Amino acid sequence: MARKKIREYDSKRLLKEHFKRISGQELPIKSAQVTESTNFSELAEKEPWLLSSKLVVKPDMLFGKRGKSGLVALNLDLAEVDSFVKGRLGKEVEMGGCKGPITTFIVEPFIPHNEEFYLNIVSERLGNSISFSECGGIEIEENWDKVKTVFMPTGVSLTSESIAPLVATLPLEIKGEIEEFLKVIFTLFQDLDFTFLEMNPFTLVNGKPYPLDMRGELDDTAAFKNFKKWGNIEFPLPFGRVMSTTEAFIHGLDEKTSASLKFTVLNPMGRIWTMVAGGGASVIYADTVGDLGYAPELGNYAEYSGAPKEDEVLQYARVVIDVINSYLKHYHWYCKNFKSQID
């Protein structure tokens, strides 16, 4: 299993598209994605609700605590959203010790609400953990003692009996609705091969659950059976991570083949570089290097698997060797100049 984070926009798109298929009910989610190339006039023509609703705008960059960081704007019109985005697009921010530019935003209707619930589903080795709380929102960490969790073994369906500990303290007038919502979300989680799904918070609109904030991760090794369900899904790099030219080239090869070609530079000055066939074997090799105490010397992570063609392996090998040589030349130049400064 390879857990890959997806943008909030895609998480909600998948939720909206498949909720009706699974439950027979419509989930009235609306959202729009904004990047540097977005033309707001064209976007408004495509999504007319942008002109008739008060809006929320926030970065969609795979990091959390956006509200606490002052990166969420509420109750705006489209012109104000445009201004908010232009003032922050491309600007570098620091989140969780990582720095990077904001390149993507999500825009949604502003939903006044009173209730805030928390839902989290995580795929584990032997099943899935489902966590729920009546005290969701930005203060969830301060109310973590109120989060309830049940574990569902692989292959076991979520029933009213198994879900009972999560919803036991809910008022009767909303208990049944939220119980059914959790069942549908769990079914959708499994059907689409999510590995992580979090709604913090979701609320009730006209008595129906509605996700306000959502995070998702997919098992990208299941893409072969889900490409139609997922649609044009994007797996962005982690916030603050930018591909080098070499990594981008290998990534391009990987996208054009049914095989798997991966290459990540970990430490340009490392003395140990690998090129291992097989995703499992490559991880074991990297772990072994670390277990032997040489993790600081590991220059890269690389693997090729899934029966790549001979030409693809040749291109891959040339690129890996070239990047090693370029770093070695840089290292020797650095040592020479450093030594001359000392002398």
C-alpha positions in Angstrom: 0.0 0.0 0.0 1.3 3.5 -0.9 -0.5 6.3 0.9 -0.7 9.4 -1.3 -2.2 12.7 -0.1 -4.7 14.4 -2.4 -6.1 17.9 -2.3 -9.2 18.8 -0.4 -10.8 19.7 -3.7 -10.3 16.2 -5.0 -11.4 14.6 -1.7 -14.7 16.5 -1.9 -15.1 15.8 -5.6 -14.8 12.1 -5.0 -17.2 12.3 -2.0 -19.8 14.2 -4.0 -19.5 12.0 -7.1 -19.8 8.7 -5.3 -22.0 9.5 -2.3 -25.2 9.3 -4.4 -24.0 6.0 -6.1 -23.6 4.4 -2.7 -26.4 5.9 -0.8 -28.9 7.0 -3.4 -28.9 10.5 -1.9 -27.4 13.7 -3.1 -24.6 15.4 -1.1 -24.9 19.1 -2.1 -21.2 19.9 -1.9 -19.9 22.8 -4.1 -16.3 23.7 -4.5 -13.9 25.3 -7.0 -10.2 25.2 -7.4 -8.1 28.3 -8.0 -4.5 28.4 -9.3 -2.3 31.0 -11.0 -4.0 30.2 -14.3 -7.5 30.6 -13.1 -9.7 33.3 -14.8 -12.3 34.3 -12.3 -14.8 35.4 -15.0 -14.6 32.0 -16.7 -14.8 30.2 -13.4 -18.0 32.1 -12.5 -19.6 31.1 -15.7 -18.7 27.5 -15.0 -19.8 27.7 -11.3 -22.6 30.3 -11.1 -23.1 29.7 -7.4 -19.9 31.7 -6.9 -21.8 34.9 -7.8 -24.9 34.1 -5.6 -23.3 32.8 -2.4 -21.1 34.2 0.3 -17.8 32.3 0.1 -15.0 30.7 2.0 -11.4 30.6 0.6 -8.4 28.7 1.9 -5.1 27.2 0.6 -5.4 23.6 -0.7 -1.7 22.6 -0.1 -1.8 19.4 2.0 -1.1 21.2 5.3 -3.5 21.7 8.2 -4.1 24.4 10.9 -5.0 26.9 8.2 -7.6 28.6 10.3 -5.2 29.0 13.3 -2.6 30.4 10.8 -4.9 33.1 9.5 -5.1 31.5 6.0 -8.9 31.1 5.9 -11.2 33.9 4.9 -15.0 33.7 5.5 -18.1 35.3 4.3 -16.6 36.9 1.2 -18.0 37.8 -2.3 -16.2 36.7 -5.4 -14.3 40.0 -5.8 -13.0 39.7 -2.2 -12.0 36.1 -2.9 -10.0 37.3 -6.0 -8.3 39.9 -3.8 -7.5 37.4 -1.1 -6.0 34.9 -3.5 -3.9 37.5 -5.4 -2.5 38.8 -2.1 -1.2 35.3 -1.2 -0.7 33.4 -4.5 2.9 32.4 -4.9 3.9 33.9 -1.5 6.1 31.7 0.6 4.8 30.5 4.0 6.2 28.3 6.7 3.9 25.5 8.0 5.1 22.7 10.3 8.8 23.5 9.7 8.4 23.4 5.9 8.6 26.5 3.7 7.0 26.8 0.3 4.8 28.9 -2.0 1.0 28.7 -2.0 -0.1 27.7 -5.5 -3.6 26.3 -5.0 -6.8 27.4 -3.3 -10.2 26.0 -2.7 -13.3 28.2 -2.8 -16.6 27.0 -1.3 -20.0 28.4 -0.1 -19.9 29.9 3.4 -22.1 27.7 5.6 -23.3 29.3 8.9 -23.5 26.5 11.5 -23.7 25.7 15.1 -22.7 22.0 15.4 -19.2 20.8 14.5 -18.5 17.1 14.4 -15.2 15.2 13.9 -14.7 12.0 11.8 -11.5 10.2 11.0 -11.0 6.8 9.3 -7.5 5.3 9.0 -6.5 2.1 7.2 -4.3 -0.1 9.4 -2.6 -3.4 8.9 -5.6 -5.6 10.0 -8.5 -3.3 9.4 -9.7 0.3 9.8 -10.0 2.6 12.8 -13.0 4.9 12.9 -13.0 7.9 15.2 -15.8 10.3 15.9 -16.5 13.2 18.2 -19.3 15.7 18.9 -16.7 18.4 19.5 -15.0 18.9 16.2 -13.4 22.0 14.7 -10.1 23.8 15.3 -10.1 22.9 19.0 -10.3 19.2 18.4 -6.8 18.6 19.9 -7.9 20.3 23.1 -11.0 18.0 23.2 -9.2 14.8 22.3 -10.5 13.0 25.3 -14.0 13.3 23.8 -13.0 11.4 20.6 -14.4 7.8 20.5 -12.8 5.1 18.3 -13.9 1.7 17.1 -11.8 -0.8 15.1 -13.3 -2.6 12.1 -11.3 -5.8 11.0 -10.7 -6.1 7.3 -13.8 -7.5 5.4 -16.3 -6.6 8.2 -19.1 -4.2 7.4 -20.0 -1.3 9.6 -23.3 -2.0 11.3 -25.6 -0.2 13.7 -24.3 -2.4 16.5 -20.6 -1.7 15.7 -21.2 2.0 15.3 -23.2 2.3 18.5 -20.2 3.3 20.8 -19.5 6.3 18.5 -23.0 7.8 18.4 -24.3 6.7 21.8 -24.4 10.2 23.4 -25.9 12.0 20.3 -29.4 13.5 20.7 -32.1 11.2 19.3 -33.2 13.7 16.6 -29.8 13.6 14.8 -28.5 10.2 15.9 -30.0 8.2 13.1 -28.9 10.6 10.4 -25.3 10.7 11.5 -25.2 6.9 12.0 -26.3 6.4 8.3 -23.8 9.1 7.2 -20.9 7.3 8.9 -22.0 4.0 7.3 -22.0 5.5 3.8 -18.6 7.2 4.3 -17.1 4.0 5.5 -18.4 2.1 2.5 -17.1 4.9 0.2 -13.7 4.8 2.0 -13.3 1.1 1.2 -14.8 1.3 -2.3 -12.5 4.1 -3.5 -9.4 2.7 -1.7 -8.9 5.6 0.7 -6.2 5.0 3.3 -7.0 8.1 5.3 -10.1 10.3 5.5 -10.8 13.1 7.9 -13.7 15.6 8.2 -12.9 18.2 10.7 -15.4 19.5 11.0 -18.6 18.3 9.4 -21.9 20.0 10.3 -25.6 19.6 9.7 -27.4 21.6 7.0 -31.1 21.2 7.1 -30.6 18.2 9.3 -28.2 16.5 6.8 -24.4 16.0 7.4 -22.2 18.4 5.3 -18.4 18.3 5.3 -16.8 21.7 5.9 -13.2 20.6 6.0 -11.8 17.4 4.6 -8.4 15.6 4.1 -7.9 12.4 2.2 -5.2 9.9 1.2 -5.5 7.2 -1.5 -3.7 3.9 -2.0 -2.1 4.8 -5.4 -1.3 1.1 -6.0 -5.0 0.7 -6.5 -5.1 3.1 -9.4 -5.3 0.3 -12.0 -8.8 -0.6 -10.8 -10.0 2.9 -9.8 -8.9 5.1 -12.7 -12.5 5.5 -13.8 -13.8 6.2 -10.3 -11.0 8.6 -9.4 -11.1 10.5 -12.6 -8.3 13.1 -13.2 -6.8 12.7 -9.8 -3.7 14.6 -8.7 -1.1 13.4 -6.2 0.8 16.6 -5.3 4.2 16.7 -3.7 4.2 17.3 0.0 4.2 21.0 0.9 7.6 22.5 0.6 8.9 19.7 -1.6 10.0 20.7 -5.2 11.2 18.1 -7.7 14.7 18.5 -9.2 15.1 18.3 -12.9 16.2 14.7 -12.7 13.4 13.7 -10.4 10.9 15.3 -12.7 12.3 13.4 -15.7 12.0 10.1 -13.9 8.5 11.1 -12.8 7.6 11.8 -16.4 8.9 8.3 -17.4 6.8 6.8 -14.6 3.6 8.5 -15.8 4.1 7.1 -19.4 4.6 3.5 -18.5 2.5 0.8 -16.8 5.6 -0.1 -14.8 6.9 1.8 -11.7 9.9 4.1 -11.8 10.7 6.0 -8.7 13.7 8.3 -7.8 14.1 10.7 -4.9 17.3 12.5 -3.9 17.7 12.3 -0.1 21.2 13.6 0.5 23.2 15.0 -2.5 26.4 14.5 -0.5 25.7 10.9 0.5 28.1 8.1 -0.4 25.6 5.3 -0.8 23.3 5.3 -3.9 20.9 2.5 -4.8 19.0 1.3 -7.8 17.0 -1.7 -6.8 14.4 -3.7 -8.7 11.1 -4.1 -6.8 9.3 -1.7 -4.6 9.5 -4.0 -1.6 13.1 -4.8 -2.1 14.1 -1.1 -2.5 12.4 -0.3 0.8 14.2 -3.2 2.6 17.5 -2.0 1.1 17.0 1.5 2.3 15.8 0.3 5.8 18.9 -1.9 6.0 21.2 1.0 5.2 19.6 2.9 8.0 19.6 0.0 10.5 23.4 -0.4 9.9 23.9 3.2 10.9 24.5 4.7 7.5 21.2 6.6 7.0 23.1 10.0 6.8 25.1 8.5 3.9 22.1 7.4 1.8 22.0 9.6 -1.3 18.7 8.5 -2.8 15.7 6.2 -2.9 15.2 4.4 -6.2 13.2 1.5 -7.5 12.0 0.1 -10.7 9.3 -2.6 -10.9 6.3 -3.9 -12.8 8.3 -5.2 -15.7 9.5 -2.0 -17.3 10.8 -2.2 -20.9 14.5 -2.5 -21.6 14.6 1.0 -23.0 12.9 2.4 -20.0 15.4 0.8 -17.6 18.2 2.0 -19.8 17.0 5.6 -19.6 16.4 5.3 -15.9 19.9 3.9 -15.2 21.5 6.6 -17.3 19.7 9.3 -15.4 20.6 7.8 -12.0 24.3 7.4 -12.9 24.4 10.9 -14.3 23.0 12.5 -11.2 25.5 10.6 -9.0 28.3 11.8 -11.2 27.1 15.4 -11.1 26.9 15.3 -7.3 30.4 13.7 -7.1 31.9 16.5 -9.2 30.2 19.1 -7.0 31.5 17.3 -3.9 35.1 17.1 -5.2 35.0 20.8 -6.2 33.7 21.7 -2.7 36.4 19.6 -1.0 39.1 21.2 -3.2 38.0 24.7 -2.5 37.3 24.1 1.1 40.8 22.7 1.5 42.4 25.7 -0.3 40.6 28.1 2.1 42.0 26.2 5.1 45.6 26.1 3.7 
